[in-house]
Amino acid sequence: MEFVTESSTVNWLPMVFIALMGLSFLVYAILDGYDLGVGVLLPTDKAAANQAARDKMIYSIGPFWDANETWLVLAIGLMLIAFPKAHSIVLQALYLPTALMLFGLILRGVSFDFRTKAPSKDKHKWDLAFKAGSLIATLCQGYMLGRYVTAFDTSTAATLFALLSAICVTAGYCYVGSAWLVMKTEGELQKRSAKWAIWSNRFMALGIVAVCIANLSIDPVIADKWLGFPQVFILIPLVMLFGFMFVTVELYLRKVPMADDFGCWYPFVCAIIIFTLCFCGLAYSFYPYIVPNQLTIFEAASAPASLLVIFWGAVIVLPVIIGYTIFAYKVFWGKTSQLNY
């Protein structure tokens, strides 16, 4: 009986923790993705209209942006505790871009506080610092994703793929950020955000297509997972769904603002669906590997007894994080207003 219990624990606990880790990365990409995108999109000109736009853009993410990063901390923490072997391999391979990403996130935090909470004649400079920190973080995250997908290959082709991924992820964050602004703002800034969303939507679509083609070309096993029979029949409706969302979003954005702000939520909801489908596609492509072609989730998992203790901790902590996230968005829902500290 003891052997059966331990064996079953070994089987289900790693799958639970990879699901929790994946959920944390996905929620982070959506929630922190939009505030990173807003940071990247900040206008740089010193004109009074641009300063007013920057203020409104910062106000739109002010109540949420630092809490959104909780999901990244949770995801990395789960990897460290539940999959220590994978954490060692991944962080060792991505040490430099990780350090640069943290620098960008720190720069964002410092510049946000100095430009928002302390009166300063240098607000424009802090805005530029916030924009720079956001751009550094998004590019590093995209580059890290590209390196991960190519199993940390150091060849020229793999490096070019990682650079392409950096650009694509930045475009995706810009799209979800501009979609957030379309939903949260009004007037001239909403029109401007719609234009940003149109262009970032196009670049994101091209990026997804390019990354998919490159990914299928790099690994024949992944290609067989998607293009083999009968899996290929699942791919057809997915392609049609992506095409429908990209086209309808662009058609909607061209008509912003609509009467009574009808459908202002639609581009952002489509962003959530696109991010979720892309993430599920990556998970399907690489399962059961946590480090592509090197280490499975079962090989990388901690001892079953340790995982069981962590599991009950996650059962307590995760609902708390979800609860305060929902509460924060409920309290600050609606169109953006000025923040007072």
Buried (B, 14 or more C-beta within 10 A) or exposed (E): EEEEEEEEBBEEBBBBBBEBBBBBBBBBBBBBBBBBBBBBBBBEEEEEEBBEBBBBBBBBBBBBBBBBBBBBEBBBBBBBBBBBBBBBBBEEBBEEBBEBBEBBBEBBBBBBEBBBEEEEEEBBEBBBBBBBBBBBBBBBBBBBBBBBBBBBBEEEEBBEBBBBBBBBBBBBBBBBBBBBBBBBBBEEBBBBBBEBBBBBBBBBBEBBEBBBEBBBEBBEEBBEBBEEEEEEEEEEEEEEEBEEBBEEBBEBBEEBBEEEBEBBEBBBBBBBEBBBBBBEBBBEBBBEBBBBEBBBBBBBBBEBEBBEEBBEEBEEEBEEBEEEBEEBEEEBEEEBEEBEE
